[in-house]
């Protein structure tokens, strides 16, 4: 009896060792035979490796696929919490990485893409360190977070791509490149579905704390809206906001800015009463209460309440499609259009709701002049300190002439998305008979106010049509 136990233990150890030898030598037939002979598919050696770990490290795709199909544990952790996914990213095993990512997706384990090793390193960080660009792209497409730092140095993936001095900082351009990500839309049977705003244009969106607030806007089917919608950027969920106070009339083409936990709404077109508003409404985010300011309406984003401040001075004429920005505690209004009087404005108004520190200029790109039927693609800058306009000479291709685009500032860059323009955007003097003759854009452009030397060199290569074949692949 004792001897039989010893022989059984020896047989088990033999099968455990020999399956690793079969994987090491890339003998898929031997692996299949051993699995059929009840070899432990999740057996471990002294490093904590399983056969799947070894197949992932060596890039043996066929064996990896066979092991997965026969029940190998794809989330198994070896010493230092190394996973098969981590090893494929470390050694640049692209096909194996694709297979593991697909399997994790099918098993509902998408979040495992950010599983860290013992030192806090993620698969995308190790891929950046080793310069495996295709692996970086695959991981990013599956939701890899490039901002998870290692424990000791607090460095993230982009740091390693630079500090390891890979050719042309291989991988760094991918890590900092711009990527759209479509957020999942709840199904009609999901309780969350009823909170999603209907499709619209001419609305405003402001950010407050971890939420984005959508108000106003219209479409040609449902008309204008005055319901406040909130999108939680942490939970990725919509919700209605229950507000108090007199809610402003439904409108589109208004502007919205946030000052001191309050959202300020100005102007817009109220279709129901056929009026171009010159009112200001406020929503207090603390109390969630609307208040009308005459002629301006303010919304406090902390109270979620509108407020009506007392105003003095010259009031702007009612308008829509204007620009609004905050500087040094003041709300500035520029331009816009009044359809009742068919007036396009180029005036600047300032409204003082109270002081708070903010620095910068107002930048205007493009737009449309209905009197002369011209779309613009120029850039102007307004200095609110000296109250002076200046034209900005911009290098690079730039967007075509357009209107109704949206812009936001992140760091030293302006991001411009979408808009509408004549069919041939290079010819702004296009006469059209209706709105339906215009083209809707979904392109993204960046205006960099502090371009790096690398960016300037790229522009120079393009401007002078130089040969790009000698450049690294990441720069072409």
Secondary structure, 3 states (H helix, E strand, C coil): CHHHHHHHHHHHHHHHHHHHHHHHCCCHHHHHHHHHCCCCCCCCCCCCCCHHHHHHHHCCHHHHHHHHHCCCCCCCCCHHHCCHHHHHHHCCCHHHHHHHHHHHHHCCCHHHHHCCCCCCCCHHHHHHHHCCHHHHHHHHHCCCCCCCCCCCCCCCHHHHHHHCCCHHHCCHHHHCCCCCCCCCCCCCCCHHHHHCCCCCEEEEEEEECCEEEEEEEEECCCEEECCCEEEECCCCEEEECCCECCCCCCEECCEEEEECCEEEEECCEEHHHCEECCCEEEEEECEEEEEEEECCEEEECCEEEEECCECCCCCCCCCECCEEEEECCEEEEEEEEECCCCEEEEEEEEEECCCCCCCCCEEEEEEEECCCCEEEEEEEEEECCCCEEEEECCCCCCCCCCECCEEEEECCEEEEEEEEECCCCCCCCCCCCCHHHCEEEEEEEEEECCCCHHHHHHHHHHHCCCCCCCCCHHHC
